[in-house]
């Protein structure tokens, strides 16, 4: 019988190669109590320790008491600790998403349990596979010693984020544009970094990289934006001791050190999805550093001299990371279901955060995001005030609609959309389908009052041949055969309040509505897909993701010709 409603786990907070006073940095996480079978196996995560290279199935791990700190030897060599570590980190990431979104979150496949394989194969790689319903973590040898990707906190969070985003926005797995092709990787890095930084143990370590600490006081020079940027991941990379994530840290270092440039996304180099995703990471993480440093500015002596309490500095950094992480995750509900651009993601985050935290004077989080996205040439797509999505002025006709079913039933939601198809701009003869309806309950941190919403995804598509593109104002790319199958897609995200009133309609239309701007965007997407091989027979975005991770882990460049 459970003695409490929580179970504590000790996890590796960053990576075994990151040490503090010679010890691997660990942290404690608390998860809602559930009876776990050996593995561990719970209601959402099933750890299976099978090594396909060695063809060995290890015994399921028994769950250990999280209050017992593991030794360095256990962390590095004990498969049981590895299994427990991935279980706890995956579950913690899932709970972060559910807390931010205010509801249960499904995986991107029909099963309820995500299989997690901590020692899947001997290879410097880790990836999410929807076909296998699994996260697969490799291991490899360096200087004769085994190195395990399942022990890198940010790698585990990164792969879990892929699985969660796949469940929340299935359309984002289809790279319909340069930004959407880059979003999965960039967003997964953002969640991984902010999840790590939301742990006091890590922010403490980062601040003390290269700094002098006496009596718990750190010099103010260690908390300037420049110093925090160096320590964020860059100082850690110097401590890696050829550890597990040296190549990955170097890739993340490159993201956050990316100098602002208003036209950076127009450069040929940043058409490649991974490089383009680095721009998204750079904008968000520089906003984080900006807010963290400004929070610390009023502390200490008025003239800026003297030191700061290390514990307070670390706590403030963790709070800012948690707040920004919540806003970023919550923003997914306010993105269009397909054809996502970075500007649309920015407006989604701004709108989602405003709905719950109307007053942002305490953090200045939204202003920092707008400022840093602008530094990389990304403007909010929303035409509302401060870059928010504008409120819908459509008064929905609700005759015959059963409100109780509207919050969870896709058929009931489709009836509402069909009754309002002209007002909502649903195009004929495109096929229309409501792919999800999700009720949400979020609690405002300032007033503690609930915000109830219903979020629905509606997709439209036309399956035509290249010869028919002219009917929709489009021109087939050079070299495309007339009989080439082309799918034209569009979609809307509808956000309704607790009374069923439409608050936001966030959409990208199917080509053919007569709007020159949307037609031009559709033509650009079509050309992008053709030029980058996404329309070739056998092309797989999921396979490309795993290849990207492999090349990244090996610190190799990702050339366009290698994408497939």
Helices and strands as residue ranges (DSSP letters): E 6-12, E 19-20, E 23-24, E 26-32, E 45-47, E 50-51, E 56-57, H 72-77, H 79-101, E 114-122, E 126-129, E 134-142, E 145-148, G 149-151, H 153-168, G 170-173, H 178-197, H 200-207, E 213-214, E 217-219, G 220-223, H 225-229, I 230-234, H 235-238, H 246-256, G 264-266, G 268-271, H 273-297, E 307-309, H 310-330, G 331-334, H 342-356, H 365-375, G 385-387, H 403-406, H 410-419, H 421-424, E 431-443, E 450-465, G 466-472, E 485-497, E 502-508, H 516-531, H 541-553, G 560-562
